[in-house]
Amino acid sequence: MDTDVGARAGQTVTVWVDEGGNYIQAPPTGTDNAIGAISAALAFLMLGTVGCGLLLLGIHWLLATSHRSQWQREWQSPGHIPRWPVS
């Protein structure tokens, strides 16, 4: 079994075992758990932000396509002047 760097002979070492008596790694500390939770929260926030941004870009693209096709229909209608607001 490996110990921490700098352990000397005769020093007390904590050993973690499971129900079957097998050696296992030490459970994560509170700091490890906090770092994992904060990382997960930030990743969730970033993915949500990117998802909302992509949704808005998609809506903008659909509206722009709709407006362009509407303008094209007005330009192609015979004898009809497009009715666009001047202001």
Sequence and secondary structure as in RCSB ss.txt:
>XXXX:A:sequence
MDTDVGARAGQTVTVWVDEGGNYIQAPPTGTDNAIGAISAALAFLMLGTVGCGLLLLGIHWLLATSHRSQWQREW
QSPGHIPRWPVS
>XXXX:A:secstr
    TT  TT     EE TTS EE     HHHHHHHHHHHHHHHHHHHHHHHHHHHHHHHHHHHHHHHHHHHHHH
HSTT        
